Amino acid sequence: MRKLPVIIDVETKYTFREHSDHAKLGISVAGIYDYTTQQGKIFLEKDLQGFFKMLENASYIVGFNIRSFDMAVLQPYYPGDLSKFPIVDILEEIKEKIGSRRALHDILKATIGKGKTGHGLLAINFYREGKMDELKQYCMDDVMLTKELFDYGVQNDKIFYLQDVQKVPISVDWKKYFGAPASNDTHLTLPF
């Protein structure tokens, strides 16, 4: 069976003001969209083993700012080395091409005309207030918006950002992430 990418997003329990170390931020929920099953799923901290199984079986792990944030926050929960997994970090590509960072909300608005439903601190507040349904929905909204952005780039070979009031294109080559040959390799990084 051919492997396909997954889109991920994680929400944390704490802010960088409380802990400057990614390893101490803690996971409240992790969201994933799997192109193989064409379904999204939310995992609670106690259920991350199932999340990691999906990462291990994906051709690529796609997200926004995932290399320096999401994967670093996930690393303490995983016995292997997550940095060895094949990652497509949309923010890294944007920074590489235009020389600066842009917020996901701004890229979404310019590209697909939709924005994020909130900000990361809102997710932390949902967690602290025990509003788990709202937290899960917030995380899944981010996953699905990132999927829409990625799909747009795959189909159109570009995404957009706003400069002043002008939409400026950023060329992307994301079709290649769906053209990977069939492989039974699992991205296990445990020393055996």
TINU-326468 format. One record per residue: chain; residue in three letters; x, y, z of N, C-alpha, C in turn. Coordinates in Angstrom, 2 decimals. Layout:
{site "A","Ala",{X,Y,Z},{X,Y,Z},{X,Y,Z}},
...
END
This chain:
{site "A","Met",{0.84,-1.19,0.00},{0.00,0.00,0.00},{0.88,1.25,0.00}},
{site "A","Arg",{0.55,2.19,-0.85},{1.32,3.42,-0.94},{1.10,4.28,0.29}},
{site "A","Lys",{2.19,4.82,0.82},{2.10,5.71,1.96},{1.77,7.12,1.49}},
{site "A","Leu",{1.00,7.84,2.31},{0.63,9.22,2.01},{0.96,10.10,3.20}},
{site "A","Pro",{0.96,11.42,3.02},{1.27,12.33,4.12},{0.18,12.39,5.18}},
{site "A","Val",{0.55,12.97,6.31},{-0.39,13.36,7.35},{-0.16,14.83,7.66}},
{site "A","Ile",{-1.20,15.50,8.09},{-1.12,16.90,8.56},{-1.27,16.85,10.07}},
{site "A","Ile",{-0.41,17.56,10.82},{-0.53,17.53,12.27},{-0.56,18.93,12.89}},
{site "A","Asp",{-1.07,18.96,14.12},{-1.01,20.15,14.97},{-1.12,19.67,16.41}},
{site "A","Val",{-0.36,20.29,17.30},{-0.47,19.95,18.72},{-0.78,21.20,19.53}},
{site "A","Glu",{-1.49,20.98,20.63},{-1.78,22.04,21.58},{-1.11,21.68,22.90}},
{site "A","Thr",{-0.64,22.69,23.60},{0.11,22.46,24.82},{-0.67,22.87,26.07}},
{site "A","Lys",{-0.16,22.40,27.22},{-0.77,22.72,28.50},{-0.24,24.04,29.06}},
{site "A","Tyr",{0.98,24.38,28.68},{1.65,25.55,29.25},{2.17,26.47,28.15}},
{site "A","Thr",{2.46,27.71,28.52},{3.01,28.69,27.59},{4.53,28.77,27.77}},
{site "A","Phe",{5.20,29.45,26.85},{6.64,29.67,26.98},{6.95,30.60,28.16}},
{site "A","Arg",{5.98,31.38,28.60},{6.21,32.22,29.79},{6.35,31.36,31.04}},
{site "A","Glu",{5.66,30.20,31.02},{5.71,29.29,32.17},{6.89,28.34,32.09}},
{site "A","His",{7.23,27.90,30.89},{8.35,26.97,30.66},{9.01,27.34,29.34}},
{site "A","Ser",{10.27,27.67,29.39},{10.97,28.04,28.15},{11.45,26.81,27.39}},
{site "A","Asp",{11.41,25.64,28.01},{11.84,24.40,27.39},{10.65,23.69,26.74}},
{site "A","His",{10.75,23.40,25.46},{9.68,22.69,24.74},{9.25,21.41,25.47}},
{site "A","Ala",{10.22,20.72,26.04},{9.95,19.43,26.69},{9.03,19.56,27.89}},
{site "A","Lys",{8.90,20.76,28.43},{8.07,20.96,29.62},{6.70,21.57,29.32}},
{site "A","Leu",{6.42,21.83,28.05},{5.14,22.47,27.70},{3.96,21.51,27.83}},
{site "A","Gly",{4.19,20.22,27.65},{3.14,19.22,27.78},{2.13,19.27,26.65}},
{site "A","Ile",{1.59,18.12,26.30},{0.58,18.02,25.23},{-0.80,17.93,25.87}},
{site "A","Ser",{-1.70,18.80,25.45},{-3.10,18.65,25.87},{-3.84,17.79,24.86}},
{site "A","Val",{-3.69,18.10,23.57},{-4.25,17.29,22.50},{-3.34,17.38,21.28}},
{site "A","Ala",{-3.42,16.36,20.44},{-2.71,16.34,19.16},{-3.72,15.98,18.08}},
{site "A","Gly",{-3.71,16.74,17.00},{-4.63,16.49,15.90},{-3.89,16.02,14.67}},
{site "A","Ile",{-4.57,15.19,13.87},{-3.94,14.65,12.67},{-5.01,14.46,11.58}},
{site "A","Tyr",{-4.60,14.73,10.35},{-5.41,14.35,9.19},{-4.57,13.38,8.39}},
{site "A","Asp",{-5.13,12.22,8.10},{-4.43,11.16,7.38},{-4.98,11.07,5.96}},
{site "A","Tyr",{-4.14,11.36,4.97},{-4.57,11.29,3.57},{-4.90,9.86,3.15}},
{site "A","Thr",{-4.35,8.87,3.84},{-4.64,7.48,3.50},{-6.09,7.13,3.79}},
{site "A","Thr",{-6.56,7.52,4.96},{-7.94,7.22,5.37},{-8.90,8.37,5.06}},
{site "A","Gln",{-8.33,9.53,4.73},{-9.09,10.76,4.49},{-9.95,11.12,5.70}},
{site "A","Gln",{-9.34,10.98,6.88},{-10.03,11.29,8.12},{-9.11,12.04,9.07}},
{site "A","Gly",{-9.74,12.90,9.88},{-9.03,13.58,10.94},{-9.33,12.92,12.26}},
{site "A","Lys",{-8.38,13.05,13.19},{-8.56,12.44,14.50},{-7.81,13.27,15.54}},
{site "A","Ile",{-8.40,13.32,16.74},{-7.77,14.00,17.87},{-7.33,12.96,18.89}},
{site "A","Phe",{-6.13,13.17,19.44},{-5.59,12.28,20.46},{-5.34,13.08,21.74}},
{site "A","Leu",{-5.75,12.53,22.86},{-5.42,13.09,24.16},{-4.00,12.67,24.52}},
{site "A","Glu",{-3.42,13.34,25.48},{-2.04,13.03,25.90},{-1.87,11.54,26.20}},
{site "A","Lys",{-2.82,10.95,26.89},{-2.71,9.54,27.29},{-2.82,8.58,26.11}},
{site "A","Asp",{-3.25,9.06,24.97},{-3.47,8.21,23.79},{-2.45,8.45,22.68}},
{site "A","Leu",{-1.34,9.12,22.98},{-0.39,9.50,21.94},{0.26,8.31,21.23}},
{site "A","Gln",{0.23,7.13,21.82},{0.80,5.96,21.15},{0.14,5.75,19.79}},
{site "A","Gly",{-1.18,5.93,19.71},{-1.88,5.80,18.44},{-1.49,6.89,17.46}},
{site "A","Phe",{-1.26,8.09,17.96},{-0.80,9.22,17.14},{0.57,8.89,16.52}},
{site "A","Phe",{1.48,8.39,17.36},{2.82,8.07,16.87},{2.80,6.94,15.84}},
{site "A","Lys",{1.91,6.00,16.01},{1.79,4.92,15.01},{1.43,5.50,13.65}},
{site "A","Met",{0.54,6.51,13.64},{0.16,7.14,12.38},{1.34,7.91,11.78}},
{site "A","Leu",{2.15,8.57,12.62},{3.34,9.27,12.12},{4.33,8.28,11.51}},
{site "A","Glu",{4.51,7.16,12.18},{5.46,6.15,11.71},{5.07,5.57,10.35}},
{site "A","Asn",{3.79,5.58,10.06},{3.31,4.98,8.82},{3.03,5.99,7.71}},
{site "A","Ala",{3.34,7.25,7.95},{3.10,8.29,6.94},{4.33,8.46,6.04}},
{site "A","Ser",{4.10,8.91,4.82},{5.23,9.21,3.93},{5.91,10.52,4.36}},
{site "A","Tyr",{5.11,11.50,4.76},{5.61,12.80,5.23},{4.71,13.30,6.35}},
{site "A","Ile",{5.30,14.08,7.25},{4.55,14.77,8.30},{4.54,16.24,7.91}},
{site "A","Val",{3.33,16.77,7.70},{3.17,18.13,7.20},{2.54,19.00,8.27}},
{site "A","Gly",{2.99,20.24,8.37},{2.38,21.18,9.30},{3.00,22.55,9.18}},
{site "A","Phe",{2.58,23.43,10.05},{3.04,24.81,10.04},{3.86,25.03,11.31}},
{site "A","Asn",{5.15,25.29,11.15},{6.08,25.49,12.26},{6.23,24.21,13.09}},
{site "A","Ile",{6.14,23.06,12.44},{6.17,21.82,13.21},{7.58,21.36,13.57}},
{site "A","Arg",{8.57,21.70,12.76},{9.92,21.22,13.09},{10.41,21.84,14.39}},
{site "A","Ser",{10.24,23.14,14.55},{10.78,23.80,15.75},{9.79,23.85,16.91}},
{site "A","Phe",{8.50,23.55,16.67},{7.55,23.58,17.77},{6.92,22.21,18.02}},
{site "A","Asp",{6.01,21.79,17.16},{5.23,20.58,17.41},{6.11,19.35,17.66}},
{site "A","Met",{7.08,19.12,16.79},{7.92,17.93,16.95},{8.77,18.03,18.22}},
{site "A","Ala",{9.22,19.24,18.57},{10.01,19.42,19.79},{9.15,19.18,21.04}},
{site "A","Val",{7.88,19.56,20.99},{6.97,19.33,22.12},{6.62,17.85,22.21}},
{site "A","Leu",{6.49,17.18,21.08},{6.17,15.76,21.06},{7.34,14.86,21.47}},
{site "A","Gln",{8.56,15.32,21.24},{9.74,14.46,21.43},{9.81,13.78,22.80}},
{site "A","Pro",{9.53,14.45,23.91},{9.63,13.77,25.21},{8.66,12.58,25.37}},
{site "A","Tyr",{7.65,12.52,24.54},{6.66,11.44,24.62},{7.04,10.24,23.75}},
{site "A","Tyr",{8.04,10.42,22.89},{8.38,9.38,21.90},{9.77,8.83,22.20}},
{site "A","Pro",{9.94,7.51,22.25},{11.24,6.95,22.61},{12.30,7.06,21.51}},
{site "A","Gly",{11.90,7.30,20.27},{12.85,7.44,19.18},{13.17,8.89,18.91}},
{site "A","Asp",{13.73,9.16,17.75},{14.16,10.51,17.37},{13.22,11.06,16.29}},
{site "A","Leu",{12.31,11.95,16.68},{11.33,12.50,15.74},{11.98,13.37,14.66}},
{site "A","Ser",{13.17,13.89,14.91},{13.82,14.73,13.91},{14.24,13.93,12.68}},
{site "A","Lys",{14.25,12.62,12.77},{14.61,11.76,11.63},{13.44,11.48,10.69}},
{site "A","Phe",{12.23,11.87,11.10},{11.06,11.64,10.26},{11.05,12.64,9.10}},
{site "A","Pro",{10.49,12.26,7.95},{10.40,13.19,6.81},{9.34,14.26,7.09}},
{site "A","Ile",{9.79,15.51,7.18},{8.92,16.61,7.59},{8.80,17.65,6.48}},
{site "A","Val",{7.58,18.14,6.29},{7.33,19.28,5.40},{6.80,20.39,6.30}},
{site "A","Asp",{7.65,21.36,6.57},{7.27,22.48,7.42},{6.95,23.68,6.54}},
{site "A","Ile",{5.68,24.01,6.45},{5.22,25.08,5.56},{5.86,26.42,5.94}},
{site "A","Leu",{5.97,26.71,7.23},{6.59,27.97,7.65},{8.05,28.04,7.22}},
{site "A","Glu",{8.78,26.95,7.33},{10.18,26.94,6.89},{10.28,27.25,5.40}},
{site "A","Glu",{9.39,26.68,4.61},{9.42,26.96,3.17},{9.13,28.42,2.87}},
{site "A","Ile",{8.16,28.98,3.59},{7.83,30.40,3.41},{9.03,31.27,3.75}},
{site "A","Lys",{9.64,31.01,4.89},{10.79,31.82,5.33},{11.94,31.70,4.34}},
{site "A","Glu",{12.17,30.48,3.84},{13.24,30.25,2.87},{13.00,31.03,1.58}},
{site "A","Lys",{11.74,31.12,1.16},{11.44,31.75,-0.13},{11.30,33.26,-0.07}},
{site "A","Ile",{10.75,33.79,1.04},{10.54,35.25,1.09},{11.43,35.94,2.12}},
{site "A","Gly",{12.19,35.17,2.88},{13.15,35.76,3.79},{12.58,36.20,5.14}},
{site "A","Ser",{11.31,35.93,5.39},{10.72,36.28,6.68},{9.60,35.32,7.01}},
{site "A","Arg",{9.23,35.34,8.28},{8.15,34.48,8.75},{6.81,35.18,8.54}},
{site "A","Arg",{5.78,34.40,8.40},{4.41,34.92,8.33},{3.53,34.05,9.22}},
{site "A","Ala",{2.50,34.63,9.79},{1.57,33.89,10.63},{0.68,33.00,9.77}},
{site "A","Leu",{0.33,31.84,10.32},{-0.56,30.93,9.60},{-1.86,31.63,9.23}},
{site "A","His",{-2.42,32.39,10.16},{-3.68,33.09,9.90},{-3.57,33.96,8.65}},
{site "A","Asp",{-2.46,34.69,8.53},{-2.28,35.60,7.39},{-2.12,34.85,6.07}},
{site "A","Ile",{-1.38,33.74,6.10},{-1.21,32.92,4.89},{-2.54,32.31,4.47}},
{site "A","Leu",{-3.30,31.83,5.46},{-4.63,31.27,5.17},{-5.54,32.30,4.53}},
{site "A","Lys",{-5.60,33.49,5.12},{-6.48,34.55,4.61},{-6.12,34.91,3.17}},
{site "A","Ala",{-4.83,35.04,2.90},{-4.39,35.43,1.56},{-4.61,34.30,0.54}},
{site "A","Thr",{-4.51,33.06,0.98},{-4.55,31.93,0.05},{-5.95,31.36,-0.13}},
{site "A","Ile",{-6.65,31.06,0.97},{-7.96,30.40,0.85},{-9.11,31.25,1.37}},
{site "A","Gly",{-8.79,32.47,1.82},{-9.86,33.37,2.27},{-10.47,33.01,3.61}},
{site "A","Lys",{-9.81,32.16,4.37},{-10.26,31.77,5.71},{-9.14,32.05,6.69}},
{site "A","Gly",{-9.51,32.22,7.96},{-8.51,32.43,9.00},{-8.66,31.45,10.13}},
{site "A","Lys",{-7.68,31.45,11.01},{-7.74,30.60,12.20},{-8.93,31.01,13.06}},
{site "A","Thr",{-9.42,30.06,13.84},{-10.57,30.32,14.70},{-10.17,30.92,16.04}},
{site "A","Gly",{-8.90,31.02,16.30},{-8.42,31.59,17.55},{-6.91,31.60,17.56}},
{site "A","His",{-6.32,31.66,18.76},{-4.86,31.66,18.89},{-4.47,30.63,19.94}},
{site "A","Gly",{-3.18,30.31,20.01},{-2.70,29.26,20.89},{-3.06,29.43,22.35}},
{site "A","Leu",{-3.09,30.67,22.83},{-3.44,30.89,24.23},{-4.89,30.50,24.50}},
{site "A","Leu",{-5.74,30.63,23.51},{-7.13,30.21,23.65},{-7.20,28.70,23.91}},
{site "A","Ala",{-6.37,27.94,23.21},{-6.32,26.49,23.41},{-5.87,26.15,24.82}},
{site "A","Ile",{-4.88,26.86,25.32},{-4.40,26.62,26.69},{-5.51,26.95,27.70}},
{site "A","Asn",{-6.23,28.03,27.46},{-7.35,28.38,28.34},{-8.44,27.30,28.31}},
{site "A","Phe",{-8.76,26.78,27.12},{-9.74,25.70,27.02},{-9.30,24.52,27.89}},
{site "A","Tyr",{-8.02,24.17,27.80},{-7.49,23.05,28.57},{-7.63,23.31,30.08}},
{site "A","Arg",{-7.23,24.49,30.50},{-7.25,24.81,31.94},{-8.67,24.90,32.50}},
{site "A","Glu",{-9.59,25.28,31.64},{-10.99,25.39,32.07},{-11.74,24.07,31.90}},
{site "A","Gly",{-11.05,23.05,31.43},{-11.67,21.74,31.26},{-12.64,21.69,30.08}},
{site "A","Lys",{-12.53,22.62,29.16},{-13.41,22.66,27.98},{-12.79,21.81,26.88}},
{site "A","Met",{-12.81,20.50,27.09},{-12.11,19.59,26.18},{-12.76,19.52,24.80}},
{site "A","Asp",{-14.07,19.62,24.71},{-14.71,19.59,23.39},{-14.28,20.80,22.57}},
{site "A","Glu",{-14.23,21.98,23.20},{-13.79,23.19,22.50},{-12.32,23.09,22.10}},
{site "A","Leu",{-11.50,22.52,22.99},{-10.08,22.34,22.71},{-9.88,21.40,21.52}},
{site "A","Lys",{-10.57,20.28,21.53},{-10.46,19.33,20.42},{-10.89,19.97,19.10}},
{site "A","Gln",{-11.98,20.74,19.14},{-12.48,21.39,17.93},{-11.48,22.43,17.42}},
{site "A","Tyr",{-10.91,23.21,18.35},{-9.91,24.22,17.97},{-8.72,23.55,17.27}},
{site "A","Cys",{-8.22,22.47,17.85},{-7.08,21.76,17.26},{-7.43,21.19,15.89}},
{site "A","Met",{-8.60,20.56,15.78},{-8.99,19.98,14.50},{-9.22,21.06,13.45}},
{site "A","Asp",{-9.74,22.22,13.86},{-9.89,23.34,12.93},{-8.54,23.73,12.35}},
{site "A","Asp",{-7.50,23.82,13.20},{-6.17,24.17,12.72},{-5.63,23.11,11.76}},
{site "A","Val",{-5.85,21.84,12.09},{-5.40,20.75,11.21},{-6.08,20.88,9.84}},
{site "A","Met",{-7.39,21.05,9.83},{-8.12,21.08,8.57},{-7.83,22.34,7.76}},
{site "A","Leu",{-7.59,23.47,8.43},{-7.20,24.68,7.70},{-5.81,24.51,7.08}},
{site "A","Thr",{-4.90,23.89,7.81},{-3.57,23.62,7.27},{-3.67,22.66,6.09}},
{site "A","Lys",{-4.56,21.67,6.20},{-4.80,20.75,5.08},{-5.30,21.51,3.86}},
{site "A","Glu",{-6.25,22.42,4.05},{-6.77,23.21,2.91},{-5.66,24.02,2.26}},
{site "A","Leu",{-4.79,24.62,3.08},{-3.67,25.38,2.56},{-2.72,24.48,1.77}},
{site "A","Phe",{-2.40,23.33,2.34},{-1.51,22.38,1.68},{-2.12,21.88,0.37}},
{site "A","Asp",{-3.40,21.53,0.41},{-4.10,21.08,-0.80},{-4.07,22.16,-1.89}},
{site "A","Tyr",{-4.28,23.41,-1.49},{-4.24,24.51,-2.45},{-2.85,24.57,-3.11}},
{site "A","Gly",{-1.81,24.47,-2.30},{-0.45,24.49,-2.84},{-0.17,23.32,-3.76}},
{site "A","Val",{-0.67,22.14,-3.40},{-0.50,20.94,-4.25},{-1.17,21.16,-5.60}},
{site "A","Gln",{-2.38,21.70,-5.59},{-3.16,21.87,-6.82},{-2.71,23.05,-7.67}},
{site "A","Asn",{-2.17,24.10,-7.04},{-1.87,25.33,-7.76},{-0.40,25.71,-7.82}},
{site "A","Asp",{0.46,24.93,-7.18},{1.91,25.19,-7.16},{2.25,26.56,-6.58}},
{site "A","Lys",{1.36,27.11,-5.75},{1.65,28.38,-5.09},{0.68,28.58,-3.94}},
{site "A","Ile",{1.10,29.39,-2.99},{0.25,29.91,-1.93},{0.51,31.41,-1.91}},
{site "A","Phe",{-0.16,32.16,-1.05},{-0.03,33.61,-1.05},{0.21,34.17,0.35}},
{site "A","Tyr",{0.80,35.36,0.37},{0.85,36.16,1.59},{0.49,37.59,1.19}},
{site "A","Leu",{0.12,38.38,2.18},{-0.23,39.78,1.92},{0.96,40.68,2.20}},
{site "A","Gln",{1.23,41.56,1.25},{2.23,42.60,1.46},{1.52,43.91,1.18}},
{site "A","Asp",{1.40,44.72,2.21},{0.52,45.89,2.19},{-0.89,45.35,1.93}},
{site "A","Val",{-1.50,45.67,0.82},{-2.83,45.12,0.53},{-2.80,44.20,-0.68}},
{site "A","Gln",{-1.60,43.90,-1.14},{-1.41,43.08,-2.35},{-1.15,41.62,-1.99}},
{site "A","Lys",{-1.81,40.70,-2.70},{-1.52,39.28,-2.56},{-0.27,38.95,-3.37}},
{site "A","Val",{0.72,38.36,-2.71},{1.97,38.01,-3.36},{2.11,36.49,-3.36}},
{site "A","Pro",{2.37,35.89,-4.53},{2.48,34.43,-4.60},{3.82,33.91,-4.07}},
{site "A","Ile",{3.78,32.73,-3.53},{4.98,31.98,-3.13},{4.90,30.65,-3.88}},
{site "A","Ser",{5.87,30.38,-4.72},{5.89,29.11,-5.47},{6.19,27.95,-4.54}},
{site "A","Val",{5.45,26.88,-4.70},{5.68,25.66,-3.92},{5.64,24.46,-4.85}},
{site "A","Asp",{6.32,23.41,-4.46},{6.33,22.17,-5.24},{5.91,21.03,-4.32}},
{site "A","Trp",{4.63,20.98,-4.01},{4.14,20.02,-3.03},{3.50,18.79,-3.65}},
{site "A","Lys",{3.32,18.77,-4.96},{2.79,17.56,-5.60},{3.69,16.37,-5.35}},
{site "A","Lys",{5.00,16.64,-5.27},{5.97,15.56,-5.10},{5.74,14.75,-3.83}},
{site "A","Tyr",{5.08,15.32,-2.84},{4.84,14.60,-1.59},{3.75,13.54,-1.72}},
{site "A","Phe",{3.07,13.55,-2.84},{2.09,12.51,-3.11},{2.59,11.51,-4.15}},
{site "A","Gly",{3.75,11.76,-4.71},{4.28,10.89,-5.76},{5.30,9.89,-5.26}},
{site "A","Ala",{5.43,9.80,-3.93},{6.42,8.87,-3.38},{6.07,7.44,-3.77}},
{site "A","Pro",{7.05,6.64,-4.12},{6.78,5.25,-4.50},{6.25,4.45,-3.32}},
{site "A","Ala",{5.59,3.36,-3.62},{5.08,2.47,-2.57},{6.25,1.98,-1.74}},
{site "A","Ser",{6.05,1.96,-0.44},{7.12,1.55,0.45},{6.51,0.93,1.70}},
{site "A","Asn",{7.17,-0.06,2.18},{6.73,-0.66,3.44},{7.57,-0.16,4.60}},
{site "A","Asp",{8.46,0.79,4.33},{9.31,1.31,5.39},{8.47,2.05,6.42}},
{site "A","Thr",{8.82,1.82,7.66},{8.24,2.56,8.77},{9.35,3.40,9.34}},
{site "A","His",{9.06,4.63,9.68},{10.09,5.55,10.15},{10.41,5.32,11.62}},
{site "A","Leu",{10.84,4.12,11.92},{11.23,3.81,13.30},{12.64,4.34,13.51}},
{site "A","Thr",{12.85,4.97,14.64},{14.17,5.53,14.92},{14.72,4.98,16.22}},
{site "A","Leu",{14.14,3.88,16.69},{14.61,3.29,17.94},{15.87,2.47,17.68}},
{site "A","Pro",{16.82,2.52,18.58},{18.04,1.71,18.39},{17.76,0.26,18.75}},
{site "A","Phe",{17.86,-0.63,17.76},{17.62,-2.05,18.01},{18.93,-2.81,17.89}},
END
